[in-house]
Amino acid sequence: MNRGFIHAGTQNIICTLFKVYDDASSELTKRLFHYILEGENYPSALRKAKLNLIKQKGTDPMCWAGFVLIG
């Protein structure tokens, strides 16, 4: 499906490589868009969002680490 979006002209896709969990995904997405709205580019915003979750106690990377940026 990701290839279809790329062939249709989408420049960037953020997708998951494996099953992720709703609560952790929601938190990652909030942080991701926070950094994007601050002017970060997509790779940097995703990296910072993941680093924030690593620093947060009680978050398991298996719940959110599957997010990758394509494009």
HTML snippet that shows the backbone in 3Dmol.js (N, CA, C, O; Angstrom):
<script src="https://3Dmol.org/build/3Dmol-min.js"></script>
<div id="view" style="width:600px;height:400px;position:relative"></div>
<script>
const pdb = `
ATOM      1  N   MET A   1       0.818  -1.176   0.000  1.00  0.00           N
ATOM      2  CA  MET A   1       0.000   0.000   0.000  1.00  0.00           C
ATOM      3  C   MET A   1       0.873   1.255   0.000  1.00  0.00           C
ATOM      4  O   MET A   1       0.539   2.243  -0.654  1.00  0.00           O
ATOM      5  N   ASN A   2       1.985   1.221   0.727  1.00  0.00           N
ATOM      6  CA  ASN A   2       2.867   2.385   0.778  1.00  0.00           C
ATOM      7  C   ASN A   2       3.407   2.730  -0.606  1.00  0.00           C
ATOM      8  O   ASN A   2       3.494   3.904  -0.966  1.00  0.00           O
ATOM      9  N   ARG A   3       3.764   1.725  -1.368  1.00  0.00           N
ATOM     10  CA  ARG A   3       4.256   1.973  -2.732  1.00  0.00           C
ATOM     11  C   ARG A   3       3.205   2.660  -3.586  1.00  0.00           C
ATOM     12  O   ARG A   3       3.533   3.510  -4.414  1.00  0.00           O
ATOM     13  N   GLY A   4       1.960   2.300  -3.393  1.00  0.00           N
ATOM     14  CA  GLY A   4       0.874   2.937  -4.132  1.00  0.00           C
ATOM     15  C   GLY A   4       0.803   4.429  -3.851  1.00  0.00           C
ATOM     16  O   GLY A   4       0.619   5.226  -4.770  1.00  0.00           O
ATOM     17  N   PHE A   5       0.945   4.809  -2.596  1.00  0.00           N
ATOM     18  CA  PHE A   5       0.941   6.227  -2.254  1.00  0.00           C
ATOM     19  C   PHE A   5       2.149   6.946  -2.851  1.00  0.00           C
ATOM     20  O   PHE A   5       2.030   8.071  -3.337  1.00  0.00           O
ATOM     21  N   ILE A   6       3.306   6.299  -2.813  1.00  0.00           N
ATOM     22  CA  ILE A   6       4.512   6.902  -3.396  1.00  0.00           C
ATOM     23  C   ILE A   6       4.337   7.082  -4.902  1.00  0.00           C
ATOM     24  O   ILE A   6       4.662   8.140  -5.443  1.00  0.00           O
ATOM     25  N   HIS A   7       3.831   6.067  -5.573  1.00  0.00           N
ATOM     26  CA  HIS A   7       3.609   6.173  -7.020  1.00  0.00           C
ATOM     27  C   HIS A   7       2.547   7.205  -7.368  1.00  0.00           C
ATOM     28  O   HIS A   7       2.564   7.772  -8.461  1.00  0.00           O
ATOM     29  N   ALA A   8       1.630   7.449  -6.451  1.00  0.00           N
ATOM     30  CA  ALA A   8       0.584   8.448  -6.686  1.00  0.00           C
ATOM     31  C   ALA A   8       1.078   9.864  -6.449  1.00  0.00           C
ATOM     32  O   ALA A   8       0.362  10.827  -6.726  1.00  0.00           O
ATOM     33  N   GLY A   9       2.318  10.004  -5.929  1.00  0.00           N
ATOM     34  CA  GLY A   9       2.883  11.335  -5.782  1.00  0.00           C
ATOM     35  C   GLY A   9       3.091  11.817  -4.364  1.00  0.00           C
ATOM     36  O   GLY A   9       3.564  12.934  -4.158  1.00  0.00           O
ATOM     37  N   THR A  10       2.753  11.007  -3.391  1.00  0.00           N
ATOM     38  CA  THR A  10       2.978  11.398  -2.008  1.00  0.00           C
ATOM     39  C   THR A  10       4.475  11.489  -1.742  1.00  0.00           C
ATOM     40  O   THR A  10       5.229  10.595  -2.127  1.00  0.00           O
ATOM     41  N   GLN A  11       4.906  12.549  -1.096  1.00  0.00           N
ATOM     42  CA  GLN A  11       6.332  12.733  -0.865  1.00  0.00           C
ATOM     43  C   GLN A  11       6.825  12.001   0.376  1.00  0.00           C
ATOM     44  O   GLN A  11       7.953  11.509   0.393  1.00  0.00           O
ATOM     45  N   ASN A  12       6.007  11.924   1.403  1.00  0.00           N
ATOM     46  CA  ASN A  12       6.408  11.286   2.658  1.00  0.00           C
ATOM     47  C   ASN A  12       5.273  10.441   3.198  1.00  0.00           C
ATOM     48  O   ASN A  12       4.100  10.794   3.082  1.00  0.00           O
ATOM     49  N   ILE A  13       5.649   9.311   3.792  1.00  0.00           N
ATOM     50  CA  ILE A  13       4.684   8.443   4.458  1.00  0.00           C
ATOM     51  C   ILE A  13       5.300   8.029   5.786  1.00  0.00           C
ATOM     52  O   ILE A  13       6.469   7.648   5.852  1.00  0.00           O
ATOM     53  N   ILE A  14       4.508   8.106   6.830  1.00  0.00           N
ATOM     54  CA  ILE A  14       4.918   7.533   8.110  1.00  0.00           C
ATOM     55  C   ILE A  14       4.028   6.322   8.318  1.00  0.00           C
ATOM     56  O   ILE A  14       2.803   6.434   8.372  1.00  0.00           O
ATOM     57  N   CYS A  15       4.657   5.171   8.434  1.00  0.00           N
ATOM     58  CA  CYS A  15       3.910   3.924   8.581  1.00  0.00           C
ATOM     59  C   CYS A  15       4.570   3.078   9.661  1.00  0.00           C
ATOM     60  O   CYS A  15       5.592   3.462  10.230  1.00  0.00           O
ATOM     61  N   THR A  16       3.979   1.934   9.934  1.00  0.00           N
ATOM     62  CA  THR A  16       4.534   1.042  10.946  1.00  0.00           C
ATOM     63  C   THR A  16       5.030  -0.241  10.300  1.00  0.00           C
ATOM     64  O   THR A  16       4.468  -0.715   9.312  1.00  0.00           O
ATOM     65  N   LEU A  17       6.079  -0.787  10.867  1.00  0.00           N
ATOM     66  CA  LEU A  17       6.646  -2.041  10.385  1.00  0.00           C
ATOM     67  C   LEU A  17       6.012  -3.256  11.070  1.00  0.00           C
ATOM     68  O   LEU A  17       6.073  -4.369  10.549  1.00  0.00           O
ATOM     69  N   PHE A  18       5.409  -3.036  12.230  1.00  0.00           N
ATOM     70  CA  PHE A  18       4.757  -4.115  12.963  1.00  0.00           C
ATOM     71  C   PHE A  18       3.646  -3.516  13.806  1.00  0.00           C
ATOM     72  O   PHE A  18       3.479  -2.296  13.842  1.00  0.00           O
ATOM     73  N   LYS A  19       2.896  -4.352  14.473  1.00  0.00           N
ATOM     74  CA  LYS A  19       1.769  -3.903  15.285  1.00  0.00           C
ATOM     75  C   LYS A  19       2.237  -2.936  16.360  1.00  0.00           C
ATOM     76  O   LYS A  19       3.206  -3.205  17.070  1.00  0.00           O
ATOM     77  N   VAL A  20       1.548  -1.815  16.476  1.00  0.00           N
ATOM     78  CA  VAL A  20       1.811  -0.842  17.535  1.00  0.00           C
ATOM     79  C   VAL A  20       0.518  -0.650  18.323  1.00  0.00           C
ATOM     80  O   VAL A  20      -0.563  -1.011  17.859  1.00  0.00           O
ATOM     81  N   TYR A  21       0.640  -0.090  19.497  1.00  0.00           N
ATOM     82  CA  TYR A  21      -0.499   0.025  20.399  1.00  0.00           C
ATOM     83  C   TYR A  21      -1.061   1.444  20.395  1.00  0.00           C
ATOM     84  O   TYR A  21      -0.331   2.418  20.219  1.00  0.00           O
ATOM     85  N   ASP A  22      -2.369   1.535  20.593  1.00  0.00           N
ATOM     86  CA  ASP A  22      -3.077   2.801  20.445  1.00  0.00           C
ATOM     87  C   ASP A  22      -2.566   3.906  21.366  1.00  0.00           C
ATOM     88  O   ASP A  22      -2.304   5.016  20.901  1.00  0.00           O
ATOM     89  N   ASP A  23      -2.422   3.631  22.638  1.00  0.00           N
ATOM     90  CA  ASP A  23      -2.008   4.679  23.584  1.00  0.00           C
ATOM     91  C   ASP A  23      -0.612   5.203  23.257  1.00  0.00           C
ATOM     92  O   ASP A  23      -0.389   6.413  23.231  1.00  0.00           O
ATOM     93  N   ALA A  24       0.310   4.303  23.010  1.00  0.00           N
ATOM     94  CA  ALA A  24       1.674   4.712  22.688  1.00  0.00           C
ATOM     95  C   ALA A  24       1.727   5.419  21.336  1.00  0.00           C
ATOM     96  O   ALA A  24       2.463   6.391  21.169  1.00  0.00           O
ATOM     97  N   SER A  25       0.949   4.931  20.378  1.00  0.00           N
ATOM     98  CA  SER A  25       0.907   5.568  19.059  1.00  0.00           C
ATOM     99  C   SER A  25       0.347   6.975  19.153  1.00  0.00           C
ATOM    100  O   SER A  25       0.824   7.891  18.483  1.00  0.00           O
ATOM    101  N   SER A  26      -0.661   7.137  19.982  1.00  0.00           N
ATOM    102  CA  SER A  26      -1.261   8.456  20.177  1.00  0.00           C
ATOM    103  C   SER A  26      -0.247   9.430  20.760  1.00  0.00           C
ATOM    104  O   SER A  26      -0.149  10.574  20.315  1.00  0.00           O
ATOM    105  N   GLU A  27       0.502   8.979  21.748  1.00  0.00           N
ATOM    106  CA  GLU A  27       1.507   9.840  22.375  1.00  0.00           C
ATOM    107  C   GLU A  27       2.613  10.201  21.387  1.00  0.00           C
ATOM    108  O   GLU A  27       3.049  11.351  21.333  1.00  0.00           O
ATOM    109  N   LEU A  28       3.065   9.226  20.608  1.00  0.00           N
ATOM    110  CA  LEU A  28       4.093   9.488  19.612  1.00  0.00           C
ATOM    111  C   LEU A  28       3.590  10.480  18.568  1.00  0.00           C
ATOM    112  O   LEU A  28       4.316  11.394  18.176  1.00  0.00           O
ATOM    113  N   THR A  29       2.365  10.306  18.124  1.00  0.00           N
ATOM    114  CA  THR A  29       1.790  11.186  17.107  1.00  0.00           C
ATOM    115  C   THR A  29       1.654  12.614  17.625  1.00  0.00           C
ATOM    116  O   THR A  29       1.942  13.562  16.894  1.00  0.00           O
ATOM    117  N   LYS A  30       1.226  12.782  18.858  1.00  0.00           N
ATOM    118  CA  LYS A  30       1.119  14.123  19.443  1.00  0.00           C
ATOM    119  C   LYS A  30       2.477  14.825  19.449  1.00  0.00           C
ATOM    120  O   LYS A  30       2.589  15.991  19.071  1.00  0.00           O
ATOM    121  N   ARG A  31       3.492  14.101  19.879  1.00  0.00           N
ATOM    122  CA  ARG A  31       4.831  14.685  19.944  1.00  0.00           C
ATOM    123  C   ARG A  31       5.380  14.957  18.544  1.00  0.00           C
ATOM    124  O   ARG A  31       6.026  15.980  18.314  1.00  0.00           O
ATOM    125  N   LEU A  32       5.124  14.047  17.618  1.00  0.00           N
ATOM    126  CA  LEU A  32       5.568  14.215  16.239  1.00  0.00           C
ATOM    127  C   LEU A  32       5.001  15.507  15.643  1.00  0.00           C
ATOM    128  O   LEU A  32       5.746  16.317  15.092  1.00  0.00           O
ATOM    129  N   PHE A  33       3.696  15.695  15.754  1.00  0.00           N
ATOM    130  CA  PHE A  33       3.088  16.891  15.186  1.00  0.00           C
ATOM    131  C   PHE A  33       3.485  18.156  15.940  1.00  0.00           C
ATOM    132  O   PHE A  33       3.536  19.234  15.347  1.00  0.00           O
ATOM    133  N   HIS A  34       3.763  18.043  17.217  1.00  0.00           N
ATOM    134  CA  HIS A  34       4.264  19.188  17.982  1.00  0.00           C
ATOM    135  C   HIS A  34       5.558  19.705  17.348  1.00  0.00           C
ATOM    136  O   HIS A  34       5.716  20.904  17.121  1.00  0.00           O
ATOM    137  N   TYR A  35       6.470  18.787  17.071  1.00  0.00           N
ATOM    138  CA  TYR A  35       7.751  19.188  16.480  1.00  0.00           C
ATOM    139  C   TYR A  35       7.591  19.662  15.036  1.00  0.00           C
ATOM    140  O   TYR A  35       8.284  20.585  14.611  1.00  0.00           O
ATOM    141  N   ILE A  36       6.698  19.050  14.290  1.00  0.00           N
ATOM    142  CA  ILE A  36       6.458  19.505  12.917  1.00  0.00           C
ATOM    143  C   ILE A  36       5.923  20.930  12.925  1.00  0.00           C
ATOM    144  O   ILE A  36       6.351  21.761  12.124  1.00  0.00           O
ATOM    145  N   LEU A  37       4.989  21.217  13.827  1.00  0.00           N
ATOM    146  CA  LEU A  37       4.431  22.567  13.920  1.00  0.00           C
ATOM    147  C   LEU A  37       5.449  23.582  14.413  1.00  0.00           C
ATOM    148  O   LEU A  37       5.303  24.778  14.159  1.00  0.00           O
ATOM    149  N   GLU A  38       6.483  23.120  15.117  1.00  0.00           N
ATOM    150  CA  GLU A  38       7.563  24.020  15.536  1.00  0.00           C
ATOM    151  C   GLU A  38       8.543  24.289  14.408  1.00  0.00           C
ATOM    152  O   GLU A  38       9.448  25.109  14.564  1.00  0.00           O
ATOM    153  N   GLY A  39       8.383  23.614  13.270  1.00  0.00           N
ATOM    154  CA  GLY A  39       9.230  23.871  12.123  1.00  0.00           C
ATOM    155  C   GLY A  39      10.278  22.809  11.828  1.00  0.00           C
ATOM    156  O   GLY A  39      11.081  22.972  10.909  1.00  0.00           O
ATOM    157  N   GLU A  40      10.283  21.717  12.598  1.00  0.00           N
ATOM    158  CA  GLU A  40      11.232  20.636  12.340  1.00  0.00           C
ATOM    159  C   GLU A  40      10.858  19.924  11.038  1.00  0.00           C
ATOM    160  O   GLU A  40       9.687  19.870  10.664  1.00  0.00           O
ATOM    161  N   ASN A  41      11.866  19.380  10.355  1.00  0.00           N
ATOM    162  CA  ASN A  41      11.543  18.554   9.191  1.00  0.00           C
ATOM    163  C   ASN A  41      11.058  17.195   9.693  1.00  0.00           C
ATOM    164  O   ASN A  41      11.214  16.877  10.872  1.00  0.00           O
ATOM    165  N   TYR A  42      10.473  16.399   8.807  1.00  0.00           N
ATOM    166  CA  TYR A  42       9.839  15.155   9.230  1.00  0.00           C
ATOM    167  C   TYR A  42      10.800  14.162   9.890  1.00  0.00           C
ATOM    168  O   TYR A  42      10.469  13.619  10.944  1.00  0.00           O
ATOM    169  N   PRO A  43      11.970  13.907   9.313  1.00  0.00           N
ATOM    170  CA  PRO A  43      12.872  12.956   9.984  1.00  0.00           C
ATOM    171  C   PRO A  43      13.293  13.424  11.384  1.00  0.00           C
ATOM    172  O   PRO A  43      13.341  12.628  12.322  1.00  0.00           O
ATOM    173  N   SER A  44      13.590  14.689  11.512  1.00  0.00           N
ATOM    174  CA  SER A  44      14.003  15.226  12.803  1.00  0.00           C
ATOM    175  C   SER A  44      12.858  15.185  13.815  1.00  0.00           C
ATOM    176  O   SER A  44      13.074  14.876  14.987  1.00  0.00           O
ATOM    177  N   ALA A  45      11.654  15.492  13.367  1.00  0.00           N
ATOM    178  CA  ALA A  45      10.488  15.475  14.255  1.00  0.00           C
ATOM    179  C   ALA A  45      10.209  14.064  14.755  1.00  0.00           C
ATOM    180  O   ALA A  45       9.920  13.871  15.936  1.00  0.00           O
ATOM    181  N   LEU A  46      10.294  13.081  13.873  1.00  0.00           N
ATOM    182  CA  LEU A  46      10.064  11.693  14.284  1.00  0.00           C
ATOM    183  C   LEU A  46      11.152  11.243  15.255  1.00  0.00           C
ATOM    184  O   LEU A  46      10.862  10.568  16.242  1.00  0.00           O
ATOM    185  N   ARG A  47      12.385  11.609  14.982  1.00  0.00           N
ATOM    186  CA  ARG A  47      13.503  11.248  15.865  1.00  0.00           C
ATOM    187  C   ARG A  47      13.314  11.853  17.248  1.00  0.00           C
ATOM    188  O   ARG A  47      13.480  11.163  18.254  1.00  0.00           O
ATOM    189  N   LYS A  48      12.969  13.132  17.309  1.00  0.00           N
ATOM    190  CA  LYS A  48      12.787  13.794  18.601  1.00  0.00           C
ATOM    191  C   LYS A  48      11.608  13.199  19.368  1.00  0.00           C
ATOM    192  O   LYS A  48      11.677  13.034  20.586  1.00  0.00           O
ATOM    193  N   ALA A  49      10.527  12.878  18.659  1.00  0.00           N
ATOM    194  CA  ALA A  49       9.365  12.274  19.313  1.00  0.00           C
ATOM    195  C   ALA A  49       9.744  10.923  19.917  1.00  0.00           C
ATOM    196  O   ALA A  49       9.340  10.610  21.037  1.00  0.00           O
ATOM    197  N   LYS A  50      10.516  10.123  19.185  1.00  0.00           N
ATOM    198  CA  LYS A  50      10.945   8.831  19.708  1.00  0.00           C
ATOM    199  C   LYS A  50      11.892   8.997  20.887  1.00  0.00           C
ATOM    200  O   LYS A  50      11.789   8.257  21.866  1.00  0.00           O
ATOM    201  N   LEU A  51      12.811   9.953  20.815  1.00  0.00           N
ATOM    202  CA  LEU A  51      13.724  10.188  21.932  1.00  0.00           C
ATOM    203  C   LEU A  51      12.974  10.623  23.188  1.00  0.00           C
ATOM    204  O   LEU A  51      13.337  10.236  24.299  1.00  0.00           O
ATOM    205  N   ASN A  52      11.926  11.429  23.008  1.00  0.00           N
ATOM    206  CA  ASN A  52      11.108  11.839  24.164  1.00  0.00           C
ATOM    207  C   ASN A  52      10.449  10.636  24.821  1.00  0.00           C
ATOM    208  O   ASN A  52      10.389  10.546  26.048  1.00  0.00           O
ATOM    209  N   LEU A  53       9.958   9.720  24.009  1.00  0.00           N
ATOM    210  CA  LEU A  53       9.310   8.542  24.574  1.00  0.00           C
ATOM    211  C   LEU A  53      10.320   7.619  25.249  1.00  0.00           C
ATOM    212  O   LEU A  53       9.989   6.949  26.228  1.00  0.00           O
ATOM    213  N   ILE A  54      11.534   7.580  24.742  1.00  0.00           N
ATOM    214  CA  ILE A  54      12.571   6.771  25.392  1.00  0.00           C
ATOM    215  C   ILE A  54      12.857   7.317  26.784  1.00  0.00           C
ATOM    216  O   ILE A  54      13.040   6.547  27.727  1.00  0.00           O
ATOM    217  N   LYS A  55      12.897   8.639  26.922  1.00  0.00           N
ATOM    218  CA  LYS A  55      13.185   9.275  28.214  1.00  0.00           C
ATOM    219  C   LYS A  55      12.032   9.139  29.208  1.00  0.00           C
ATOM    220  O   LYS A  55      12.240   9.190  30.420  1.00  0.00           O
ATOM    221  N   GLN A  56      10.814   8.965  28.685  1.00  0.00           N
ATOM    222  CA  GLN A  56       9.639   8.872  29.551  1.00  0.00           C
ATOM    223  C   GLN A  56       9.599   7.508  30.226  1.00  0.00           C
ATOM    224  O   GLN A  56       9.710   6.479  29.560  1.00  0.00           O
ATOM    225  N   LYS A  57       9.444   7.502  31.521  1.00  0.00           N
ATOM    226  CA  LYS A  57       9.383   6.256  32.274  1.00  0.00           C
ATOM    227  C   LYS A  57       8.098   5.500  31.944  1.00  0.00           C
ATOM    228  O   LYS A  57       7.039   6.102  31.767  1.00  0.00           O
ATOM    229  N   GLY A  58       8.203   4.199  31.863  1.00  0.00           N
ATOM    230  CA  GLY A  58       7.022   3.366  31.679  1.00  0.00           C
ATOM    231  C   GLY A  58       6.587   3.164  30.239  1.00  0.00           C
ATOM    232  O   GLY A  58       5.543   2.557  29.999  1.00  0.00           O
ATOM    233  N   THR A  59       7.349   3.650  29.278  1.00  0.00           N
ATOM    234  CA  THR A  59       6.978   3.413  27.882  1.00  0.00           C
ATOM    235  C   THR A  59       7.847   2.303  27.322  1.00  0.00           C
ATOM    236  O   THR A  59       9.069   2.321  27.467  1.00  0.00           O
ATOM    237  N   ASP A  60       7.218   1.356  26.695  1.00  0.00           N
ATOM    238  CA  ASP A  60       7.910   0.222  26.107  1.00  0.00           C
ATOM    239  C   ASP A  60       8.108   0.485  24.613  1.00  0.00           C
ATOM    240  O   ASP A  60       7.126   0.653  23.890  1.00  0.00           O
ATOM    241  N   PRO A  61       9.344   0.523  24.141  1.00  0.00           N
ATOM    242  CA  PRO A  61       9.590   0.789  22.725  1.00  0.00           C
ATOM    243  C   PRO A  61       8.885  -0.177  21.780  1.00  0.00           C
ATOM    244  O   PRO A  61       8.600   0.183  20.638  1.00  0.00           O
ATOM    245  N   MET A  62       8.605  -1.370  22.223  1.00  0.00           N
ATOM    246  CA  MET A  62       7.886  -2.315  21.357  1.00  0.00           C
ATOM    247  C   MET A  62       6.482  -1.821  21.020  1.00  0.00           C
ATOM    248  O   MET A  62       5.873  -2.286  20.056  1.00  0.00           O
ATOM    249  N   CYS A  63       5.974  -0.890  21.803  1.00  0.00           N
ATOM    250  CA  CYS A  63       4.626  -0.362  21.567  1.00  0.00           C
ATOM    251  C   CYS A  63       4.601   0.740  20.521  1.00  0.00           C
ATOM    252  O   CYS A  63       3.541   1.035  19.969  1.00  0.00           O
ATOM    253  N   TRP A  64       5.756   1.365  20.231  1.00  0.00           N
ATOM    254  CA  TRP A  64       5.753   2.512  19.321  1.00  0.00           C
ATOM    255  C   TRP A  64       6.957   2.568  18.377  1.00  0.00           C
ATOM    256  O   TRP A  64       6.956   3.394  17.464  1.00  0.00           O
ATOM    257  N   ALA A  65       7.955   1.752  18.547  1.00  0.00           N
ATOM    258  CA  ALA A  65       9.190   1.864  17.774  1.00  0.00           C
ATOM    259  C   ALA A  65       9.035   1.451  16.305  1.00  0.00           C
ATOM    260  O   ALA A  65       9.954   1.665  15.515  1.00  0.00           O
ATOM    261  N   GLY A  66       7.921   0.877  15.930  1.00  0.00           N
ATOM    262  CA  GLY A  66       7.725   0.427  14.568  1.00  0.00           C
ATOM    263  C   GLY A  66       7.455   1.533  13.566  1.00  0.00           C
ATOM    264  O   GLY A  66       7.400   1.265  12.365  1.00  0.00           O
ATOM    265  N   PHE A  67       7.289   2.749  14.012  1.00  0.00           N
ATOM    266  CA  PHE A  67       7.033   3.863  13.099  1.00  0.00           C
ATOM    267  C   PHE A  67       8.288   4.230  12.319  1.00  0.00           C
ATOM    268  O   PHE A  67       9.356   4.420  12.901  1.00  0.00           O
ATOM    269  N   VAL A  68       8.155   4.327  11.005  1.00  0.00           N
ATOM    270  CA  VAL A  68       9.269   4.717  10.128  1.00  0.00           C
ATOM    271  C   VAL A  68       8.770   5.752   9.125  1.00  0.00           C
ATOM    272  O   VAL A  68       7.580   5.829   8.820  1.00  0.00           O
ATOM    273  N   LEU A  69       9.697   6.530   8.632  1.00  0.00           N
ATOM    274  CA  LEU A  69       9.401   7.539   7.610  1.00  0.00           C
ATOM    275  C   LEU A  69       9.925   7.028   6.276  1.00  0.00           C
ATOM    276  O   LEU A  69      11.082   6.623   6.163  1.00  0.00           O
ATOM    277  N   ILE A  70       9.064   7.051   5.274  1.00  0.00           N
ATOM    278  CA  ILE A  70       9.447   6.676   3.921  1.00  0.00           C
ATOM    279  C   ILE A  70       9.300   7.920   3.041  1.00  0.00           C
ATOM    280  O   ILE A  70       8.251   8.565   3.028  1.00  0.00           O
ATOM    281  N   GLY A  71      10.341   8.238   2.325  1.00  0.00           N
ATOM    282  CA  GLY A  71      10.254   9.385   1.415  1.00  0.00           C
ATOM    283  C   GLY A  71      11.213  10.481   1.728  1.00  0.00           C
ATOM    284  O   GLY A  71      11.236  11.498   1.036  1.00  0.00           O
TER     285      GLY A  71
END
`;
const viewer = $3Dmol.createViewer("view");
viewer.addModel(pdb, "pdb");
viewer.setStyle({}, {cartoon: {color: "spectrum"}});
viewer.zoomTo();
viewer.render();
</script>
